[in-house]
Amino acid sequence: MSKLPGWLGQLGAELSRLSERLDERRAESDADDPLLADTDTDASARAVAGAGKDEAAHVDQVPAPPTYAPTVAARPDPVAAIPWGMRVAAEAGWRLLVLAGTLWVLMRVISAVQLVVLAFVAALLVTALLQPTVARLRRHGLPRGLATAVTAISGFVIMGLVGWFVVWQVMDNIDTLSDKVTKGIDDLKNWLLASPFHVTDKQINDIAKNLSDTVGTNTEAITSAGLQGVTVVVEFMTGALLAMFSTLFLLYDGARIWQWVLKLVPAQARPGVAGAGPRAWRTLTAYVRGTVIVALIDAIFIGLGIYFLNVPMAVPLAVFIFLFAFIPLVGAVVSGALAVVVALVTEGVFTALMVLAVVLAVQQIEGHVLQPFILGRAVRVHPLAVVLSVAAGGMIAGIGGAVVAVPLVAVTNTVVGYLRSYGQEESRRHSPPPHGSTALDAAPAAASGGPPEKADKGGDEPPPDAS
């Protein structure tokens, strides 16, 4: 009985080896038969598919998470996390920084060639004053070169004669003026002693002594200021020569220079700039003409008042009033104060008060009647803009900057207004027509404001502002 398990184990092993041999032979025979091989492959695929379905069914049977489980939100985009107002402020901020940097570089370049820039701007102002005369002479049949030469020579001769007359009047009356100034100072001293201000002789002498000591201790500073004055005179003469040559070329060849400037503008912006240029030039011409007329009226009436009050050097003072009138606001105050001081030290307090009354009356008439009537709507600049522009121009470039500040602001105002209107008109012209409009309503002739029958003639007529 003890040998029975061993015999049974050997019998099972022999049966297993026999089964393995049968399987090997069956596999060899199936490999030789292709039909049976395909059948086995399909069976294997069906088995795999069945296993996949079993796994999918198993996955579907996975329970859903409970409702009390916390939900984890996705992280938002960093740009979306920034508030809208902050994004708008940042976008505007970096553009303002770029614009400020560009303006700073431009101002540095202008300050490096300040003399050339001021000379060219002065030439533009003189050209705006003389160009209508050139156009009038050309309409009478004179060639362009001859009309330019006659106008320029006449203008420069007139300005030279006025300057010579002023210098001659000052040199001719310098001795008389010196005696009157000395006498006027003594009269002013006596008036202060007798006035109700309780000014004593000792106080007046102390003031005179302090002035003398100040002049004595600052001799070197006064000498250096004199040398700087010589440098200023040299620079003024250089700028005057540059302005004269620039004026000649602008009068003779201004249209061709403008066409060359237009070629530097990008093609897309060229039509707008070409339309803004003539309007800017008309604004500048109106400003220069109006300022010259107003300054001439001020000089004539204030000069006549000074002359009839027996104030010495009435003609030089009138010329100074005319020149200072080109500096808005500040020029009238300075020239009027100069006339009052000269009247005070030469003719006394009563005459100075009368001169002050004449100056104030003429300036009131100028501010409320002459400027609105002469300049009109051609130069419409707010008084605050005038004050700020004059102050900024004076700080940047001195007297020259104060002179050119207001016409620059007026021209800029005209150009910006035209470009804004032009851009709105172009956007309306190129925008799609409204729903339901006809082909005639969407035609370019309707957008430009002209009747269709005129627009179909080929457009031979120049635009109204093609000057």
C-alpha positions in Angstrom: 0.0 0.0 0.0 3.0 2.2 0.5 3.9 2.1 -3.2 0.5 3.1 -4.4 0.9 6.9 -4.1 4.2 6.9 -6.0 2.7 4.9 -8.8 -0.2 7.2 -9.1 2.2 10.2 -9.2 4.2 8.7 -12.0 0.9 7.9 -13.9 -0.2 11.6 -13.6 3.2 12.8 -14.9 3.1 10.5 -17.9 -0.5 11.8 -18.7 0.7 15.4 -18.5 3.6 14.7 -20.9 1.3 12.9 -23.3 -1.2 15.9 -23.2 1.7 18.3 -23.9 2.9 16.3 -26.9 -0.7 16.2 -28.3 -1.0 20.0 -28.0 2.4 20.5 -29.7 1.3 18.3 -32.6 -2.1 20.0 -32.9 -0.4 23.4 -32.9 2.0 22.3 -35.7 -0.9 21.0 -37.8 -2.9 24.3 -37.2 0.1 26.4 -38.3 0.2 24.4 -41.6 -3.5 25.1 -42.2 -4.2 29.0 -42.8 -7.9 28.7 -42.3 -7.5 27.3 -38.9 -4.9 30.1 -38.1 -7.4 32.8 -39.0 -10.0 31.3 -36.9 -7.8 31.2 -33.9 -6.8 34.9 -34.5 -10.4 35.9 -34.5 -11.0 34.0 -31.4 -8.1 35.7 -29.7 -9.5 39.1 -30.8 -12.9 38.2 -29.5 -11.3 37.2 -26.3 -9.4 40.4 -26.0 -12.6 42.5 -26.9 -14.5 40.6 -24.3 -11.8 41.3 -21.7 -12.0 45.0 -22.6 -15.8 45.0 -22.2 -15.4 43.3 -18.9 -12.9 46.0 -17.8 -15.2 48.8 -19.0 -18.0 47.3 -17.2 -15.8 47.1 -14.2 -14.9 50.8 -14.6 -18.5 51.8 -14.9 -19.2 50.1 -11.7 -16.7 52.4 -9.9 -18.8 54.6 -7.5 -18.9 58.4 -8.0 -17.3 60.6 -5.4 -19.6 61.7 -2.6 -21.3 65.1 -2.9 -19.8 66.4 0.3 -16.2 66.1 -1.2 -14.6 69.6 -1.8 -14.3 70.9 -5.4 -10.8 72.1 -6.4 -11.1 75.1 -8.8 -8.6 75.6 -11.7 -6.1 78.4 -11.4 -7.1 81.5 -13.4 -5.0 83.2 -16.1 -2.7 85.8 -14.5 -3.9 88.5 -16.9 -7.5 87.8 -16.0 -6.6 88.1 -12.3 -5.5 91.7 -12.8 -8.4 94.3 -12.5 -9.6 95.9 -15.7 -8.8 99.4 -14.5 -5.2 98.5 -13.6 -4.7 96.9 -17.0 -6.0 100.0 -18.8 -3.8 102.2 -16.6 -0.7 100.1 -17.3 -1.4 100.1 -21.1 -1.7 103.9 -21.0 1.3 104.3 -18.7 3.9 102.6 -20.9 2.6 104.4 -23.9 2.9 107.7 -22.1 6.4 106.8 -21.0 7.4 106.1 -24.6 5.8 109.4 -25.7 7.6 111.3 -22.9 10.9 109.7 -23.8 10.4 110.7 -27.5 9.6 114.3 -26.5 12.6 114.4 -24.2 15.0 113.3 -27.0 13.3 115.8 -29.3 13.8 118.6 -26.8 17.4 117.7 -26.3 18.0 117.8 -30.0 16.2 121.2 -30.3 18.2 122.6 -27.4 21.5 121.5 -29.1 20.6 123.5 -32.2 18.4 126.1 -30.5 19.9 129.0 -32.6 19.1 127.3 -35.9 15.6 126.3 -34.8 14.7 129.8 -33.5 16.1 131.4 -36.7 14.0 129.1 -38.9 10.9 129.7 -36.9 11.5 133.5 -37.1 11.9 133.0 -40.9 8.5 131.2 -41.0 6.9 134.2 -39.2 8.5 136.7 -41.5 7.5 134.6 -44.5 3.9 134.4 -43.3 3.9 138.2 -43.2 5.6 138.8 -46.6 4.2 135.9 -48.6 0.9 137.6 -49.4 2.8 140.5 -50.9 4.8 138.1 -53.1 1.5 136.5 -54.3 0.0 139.9 -55.1 3.1 141.0 -57.1 3.0 137.7 -59.1 -0.7 138.3 -59.9 0.3 141.6 -61.4 2.7 139.8 -63.8 6.1 139.9 -62.0 8.2 136.7 -62.2 8.6 134.7 -59.0 12.3 135.6 -58.5 11.7 139.4 -59.0 8.6 139.4 -56.8 10.6 137.6 -54.1 13.6 140.0 -54.4 11.4 143.2 -54.3 9.4 142.0 -51.3 12.4 140.8 -49.3 14.6 143.8 -50.0 11.7 146.2 -49.2 11.0 144.4 -45.9 14.6 144.3 -44.8 15.2 147.9 -45.8 12.1 149.0 -43.8 13.2 147.1 -40.7 16.8 148.5 -41.1 15.5 152.1 -41.3 13.3 151.6 -38.2 16.3 150.2 -36.3 18.6 153.0 -37.5 15.9 155.7 -36.5 15.6 154.2 -33.0 19.4 154.2 -32.5 19.6 157.7 -33.9 16.9 159.0 -31.5 18.6 157.4 -28.5 22.0 158.7 -29.3 20.7 162.2 -30.1 18.7 162.5 -26.9 21.1 160.6 -24.5 22.6 163.8 -23.0 19.2 165.5 -22.5 17.9 162.2 -21.1 20.8 161.9 -18.7 20.1 165.4 -17.4 16.4 164.8 -17.1 17.0 161.5 -15.3 19.2 163.2 -12.8 16.7 166.0 -12.3 13.9 163.4 -12.1 15.7 161.4 -9.4 16.1 164.5 -7.3 12.4 165.5 -7.8 11.4 161.9 -6.9 13.6 162.1 -3.8 12.0 165.4 -2.8 8.5 164.0 -3.4 9.2 161.0 -1.2 10.4 163.3 1.6 7.3 165.4 1.4 4.9 162.4 0.9 2.8 160.9 3.6 4.9 157.7 3.5 7.2 159.2 6.2 10.4 158.5 4.2 13.4 160.2 5.8 16.6 161.5 4.1 18.7 158.9 6.0 16.6 156.0 4.5 17.0 157.3 1.0 20.8 157.8 1.4 21.0 154.2 2.9 19.2 152.8 -0.2 21.6 154.7 -2.5 24.6 153.6 -0.5 23.5 150.0 -0.6 23.0 150.2 -4.4 26.5 151.6 -4.8 28.0 148.9 -2.6 26.2 146.2 -4.5 27.6 147.5 -7.8 31.1 147.7 -6.3 31.1 144.2 -4.8 29.7 142.6 -8.0 32.0 144.2 -10.5 33.3 140.8 -11.7 29.7 139.6 -12.2 28.8 142.7 -14.1 31.9 142.3 -16.3 31.1 138.7 -17.0 27.5 139.7 -17.8 28.8 142.2 -20.2 30.9 139.5 -21.9 27.9 137.3 -22.1 26.0 140.2 -23.6 28.7 140.4 -26.3 28.1 136.7 -27.0 24.4 137.2 -27.1 24.9 140.0 -29.7 27.0 137.7 -31.8 24.5 134.9 -31.6 21.7 137.4 -32.4 23.5 138.5 -35.6 24.1 135.0 -36.6 20.5 134.1 -36.1 19.4 137.2 -38.0 21.5 136.2 -41.0 20.1 132.6 -40.9 16.6 134.0 -40.7 17.2 136.3 -43.7 18.5 133.5 -45.9 15.7 131.1 -44.8 13.1 133.8 -45.5 14.5 134.3 -49.1 14.3 130.6 -49.9 10.9 130.1 -48.2 9.5 133.0 -50.2 11.0 131.8 -53.5 10.7 128.0 -53.2 8.2 127.4 -50.4 5.8 125.3 -52.4 8.6 122.9 -53.6 9.9 122.7 -50.1 6.5 121.7 -48.8 6.2 119.0 -51.5 9.6 117.6 -50.5 8.4 117.5 -46.8 5.3 115.6 -47.9 7.5 112.9 -49.5 9.0 112.2 -46.0 5.5 111.4 -44.6 4.3 107.8 -44.9 1.9 107.2 -47.8 -1.1 106.3 -45.7 -0.9 109.5 -43.7 0.1 111.7 -46.6 -3.4 112.9 -47.7 -4.2 114.0 -44.1 -1.0 115.9 -43.8 -1.4 117.5 -47.2 -4.8 118.8 -46.2 -3.6 120.0 -42.7 -0.6 121.9 -44.2 -2.5 124.7 -46.0 -4.8 125.2 -43.0 -1.8 125.5 -40.6 -0.2 128.0 -42.9 -3.4 130.1 -43.1 -3.6 130.0 -39.3 0.0 131.2 -39.0 -0.5 133.9 -41.6 -3.6 135.2 -39.8 -1.8 135.2 -36.4 1.2 137.2 -37.8 -1.0 139.7 -39.6 -3.3 140.2 -36.7 -0.4 140.5 -34.2 1.4 143.1 -36.5 -1.7 145.2 -36.9 -2.5 145.1 -33.1 1.1 145.9 -32.2 1.2 148.8 -34.7 -2.0 150.3 -33.3 -0.6 150.0 -29.7 2.6 151.6 -30.7 1.0 154.5 -32.5 -1.6 155.4 -29.9 0.7 154.9 -26.8 3.5 156.7 -28.7 1.2 159.6 -29.4 0.1 159.7 -25.7 3.8 159.8 -24.6 4.6 162.4 -27.2 1.8 164.8 -26.1 2.8 164.3 -22.5 6.3 165.6 -23.4 8.0 162.3 -22.3 11.5 162.2 -24.0 12.3 159.5 -26.6 8.6 158.9 -27.6 9.5 157.3 -30.9 12.0 154.7 -29.4 9.5 153.8 -26.7 6.8 153.3 -29.4 9.2 151.0 -31.3 9.9 149.0 -28.1 6.1 148.8 -27.5 5.7 147.4 -31.1 8.4 144.8 -30.6 7.3 143.7 -27.2 3.7 143.2 -28.4 4.8 140.0 -30.1 5.2 138.5 -26.7 1.6 137.8 -25.5 0.6 139.1 -22.0 4.2 139.6 -20.8 5.3 142.0 -23.6 2.5 144.5 -23.0 3.3 144.6 -19.2 7.0 145.1 -19.8 6.7 147.8 -22.5 4.0 149.7 -20.5 6.2 149.5 -17.3 9.2 150.8 -19.3 7.2 153.8 -20.6 5.9 154.6 -17.1 9.4 154.4 -15.5 10.8 156.7 -18.1 8.0 159.2 -17.6 8.5 158.9 -13.8 12.3 159.7 -13.8 12.1 162.4 -16.4 8.8 164.2 -15.9 7.5 163.4 -12.4 4.8 161.4 -10.7 1.8 163.1 -12.4 3.1 162.5 -15.9 3.9 158.9 -15.0 0.3 158.4 -13.8 -1.0 159.9 -17.0 1.2 157.6 -19.1 0.0 154.6 -17.0 -3.6 155.6 -17.8 -2.9 155.9 -21.5 -1.2 152.4 -21.5 -4.0 150.8 -19.6 -6.7 152.3 -21.8 -5.0 151.2 -25.1 -4.4 147.7 -23.7 -8.0 147.3 -22.7 -9.1 148.4 -26.2 -6.7 145.9 -27.6 -7.8 143.0 -25.5 -11.5 143.5 -25.8 -11.9 145.0 -29.3 -8.9 144.7 -31.5 -7.8 141.1 -31.0 -11.3 139.6 -31.3 -12.1 141.7 -34.3 -8.8 141.4 -36.2 -7.8 137.8 -35.3 -11.4 136.6 -35.2 -11.9 132.8 -35.2 -8.7 132.2 -37.2 -6.7 131.8 -34.0 -8.8 130.5 -31.2 -6.7 129.6 -28.2 -7.9 129.6 -24.6 -6.2 132.2 -22.4 -5.0 129.5 -20.0 -3.2 127.8 -22.9 -1.7 131.2 -23.9 -0.3 131.7 -20.3 1.1 128.2 -20.0 2.6 128.2 -23.5 4.3 131.6 -23.0 5.7 130.5 -19.6 6.9 127.1 -21.0 8.4 128.8 -24.1 10.2 131.4 -21.9 11.6 128.7 -19.6 12.8 126.6 -22.5 14.2 129.2 -25.0 14.0 132.6 -23.3 12.4 135.5 -25.2 12.5 133.6 -28.5 10.6 130.7 -27.0 8.0 133.1 -25.5 7.5 134.7 -29.0 7.0 131.5 -30.9 5.0 129.7 -28.2 1.5 131.0 -29.0 1.7 130.7 -32.8 3.0 127.1 -32.3 0.0 126.3 -30.0 -2.4 127.9 -32.5 -1.0 125.9 -35.5 -1.0 122.7 -33.4 -4.6 123.3 -32.5 -5.6 123.8 -36.1 -3.7 120.7 -37.3 -5.1 118.4 -34.6 -8.6 119.5 -35.2 -8.4 118.9 -38.9 -6.7 115.5 -38.5 -9.5 114.5 -36.1 -12.2 115.5 -38.5 -10.3 113.9 -41.4 -10.0 110.6 -39.5 -13.7 110.5 -38.7 -14.6 111.2 -42.3 -12.3 108.5 -43.5 -13.7 106.0 -41.1 -17.2 106.8 -42.1 -16.3 106.6 -45.8 -14.6 103.2 -45.5 -17.1 101.7 -43.1 -19.7 99.2 -44.5 -23.0 100.7 -45.6 -26.0 100.3 -43.2 -28.4 97.4 -43.8 -31.0 98.1 -46.4 -29.1 101.0 -48.1 -29.1 101.2 -51.9 -26.0 101.1 -54.2 -26.4 104.8 -54.8 -26.3 105.6 -51.0 -23.1 103.5 -50.7 -21.3 105.2 -53.6 -18.2 107.3 -52.8 -19.8 110.4 -54.3 -22.5 110.3 -51.5 -19.8 109.9 -48.9 -17.8 112.9 -50.1 -20.9 115.1 -50.0 -21.1 115.9 -53.7 -23.9 114.9 -56.1 -23.3 111.7 -58.1 -23.4 113.3 -61.5 -20.4 115.5 -60.6 -18.5 112.6 -59.2 -18.9 110.7 -62.5 -17.1 113.3 -64.6 -13.6 112.0 -63.7 -12.7 114.3 -60.8 -10.8 116.9 -62.9 -11.6 119.7 -60.5 -9.0 120.2 -57.7 -10.1 120.1 -54.1 -11.1 123.4 -52.6 -8.2 123.4 -50.2 -5.4 122.4 -52.6 -3.6 125.7 -52.2 
